[in-house]
Amino acid sequence: MLGELKDKDFYCSGFSTDICGHFPVCLENCRMRHRKHPTPEQFKEEYGEEYPDAGAVYFWDNHPSGWWINDKENALANTKDHLRYGRQSYTVCACTPFGSPDKDWRPL
C-alpha cells in the first residue's frame, strides 16, 4: 500500500504505516519518501539508477494541453532540443501509480 502524504508532491513507499513512526508526516531524509513525478536527475538521485525504459514518461513544452505522454527516448530528445533553443520544457517519470501530473504542476 502506498501512503498518501500531506505533501502533494511526495508519497511514502512503505507497505505499512507501522514501518515508520513518522507516517503520514514522513521526514525529508526518510528512504521511503519519494517524489510522485521525478525528473531524470531526481529519479537517479533517489533510486540510484536511470529511468526504466518501460513505463510512462510525461513531457511538457508550454503547450496549452499541458502534459503529454511519450516514451523515454522521445521525451528526453525533445527536452534536449528545447534546451538547445532556449525553450522551457520538462520531462518527468510516472513510474509511480500517480499518472500524469496536474496541468499546472512543475518539477520542484
C-alpha positions in Angstrom: 0.0 0.0 0.0 1.3 3.4 -0.9 0.8 6.1 1.7 -0.5 9.5 0.7 1.3 12.3 2.4 0.1 15.7 3.2 2.6 17.0 0.6 1.1 16.6 -2.9 4.5 16.1 -4.5 5.7 13.1 -2.4 4.4 9.7 -1.3 5.5 7.1 1.2 6.6 3.8 -0.4 6.2 1.8 2.8 3.9 -1.2 2.8 2.5 -0.4 6.2 2.0 2.7 8.4 3.8 0.6 11.1 7.1 0.8 9.2 7.7 4.4 10.0 6.7 6.1 13.2 6.5 9.5 11.4 3.8 8.5 8.9 1.9 10.3 7.5 4.2 13.3 8.0 7.3 11.4 6.6 10.6 13.1 7.2 12.6 14.6 4.4 15.5 12.2 4.9 13.4 9.1 5.1 14.4 6.5 2.5 10.7 5.6 1.9 9.7 9.2 0.9 9.7 9.6 -2.9 8.6 12.1 -5.5 5.5 11.3 -7.3 6.8 12.7 -10.6 10.6 12.8 -10.6 12.7 14.3 -13.3 15.5 12.0 -14.8 18.0 13.6 -12.4 15.8 13.3 -9.3 15.0 9.7 -10.2 18.7 8.8 -10.4 19.4 10.5 -7.1 16.5 8.8 -5.3 16.8 5.3 -6.8 20.5 5.1 -7.9 19.6 4.1 -11.4 18.3 5.6 -14.7 14.6 5.7 -15.6 13.3 2.4 -16.6 12.8 2.0 -20.4 9.3 0.8 -19.9 6.7 2.9 -18.3 5.1 6.3 -18.7 7.2 9.4 -19.3 5.5 12.8 -19.5 6.7 15.8 -21.4 5.6 19.4 -21.0 6.6 22.1 -23.5 4.3 25.0 -22.7 1.5 23.7 -25.0 -2.0 24.6 -23.9 -3.0 21.0 -23.4 -0.3 20.6 -20.7 1.5 17.3 -20.2 1.6 14.6 -22.8 2.7 11.1 -22.6 5.7 9.8 -24.5 8.3 7.1 -24.4 11.5 7.8 -22.5 13.7 8.2 -25.6 11.5 10.7 -27.4 10.7 12.7 -24.2 14.4 13.1 -23.4 15.3 14.0 -27.0 12.5 16.7 -27.0 13.9 18.1 -23.8 17.4 18.4 -25.3 16.0 20.1 -28.4 14.1 22.6 -26.3 17.2 23.4 -24.1 19.3 23.9 -27.3 16.8 26.6 -28.5 16.3 28.2 -25.1 12.7 26.9 -24.7 11.4 25.7 -21.4 10.3 22.1 -21.1 10.1 19.3 -18.5 10.4 15.6 -18.6 9.1 13.6 -15.6 8.7 9.9 -15.0 5.5 8.4 -13.9 6.9 5.1 -12.6 4.6 5.6 -9.6 0.8 4.9 -9.8 0.0 8.6 -9.7 -0.2 9.1 -13.5 0.1 12.4 -15.3 1.0 15.5 -13.2 -1.6 18.2 -12.9 -1.8 20.6 -15.9 -0.1 23.4 -13.9 2.3 21.2 -12.0 6.1 21.8 -12.4 9.0 19.9 -11.0 10.4 21.1 -7.7 
